[in-house]
Amino acid sequence: MAAIDEEYRIRNDIKNILYYDPEVKKNAELMNIFRIAYERRDAGNPMREVALALDKSLAAYITSHKEVPKSVIRLHKNMMELSEIGH
């Protein structure tokens, strides 16, 4: 899949998780992490930069919490794959 398609998919994943994932919606810390990422993207920051910042935040969250929503883990894996594209 082309890098642009991956970026589009991750952008949509962020939006879908932020607005529709019930596990994330009831978690104030995760909502803040995703809201910041979505606002950065809307502000025109390149998706690669947004993904890198979000990935760092999610990695910290994942390592410090025992239970993490599956959608968050899936997105984290997708962003790690995106960071490998073009390297």
Secondary structure as GFF3:
##gff-version 3
##sequence-region A 1 87
A	DSSP	alpha_helix	3	20	.	.	.	ID=ss1
A	DSSP	alpha_helix	22	25	.	.	.	ID=ss2
A	DSSP	alpha_helix	28	42	.	.	.	ID=ss3
A	DSSP	alpha_helix	47	64	.	.	.	ID=ss4
A	DSSP	alpha_helix	70	84	.	.	.	ID=ss5
###
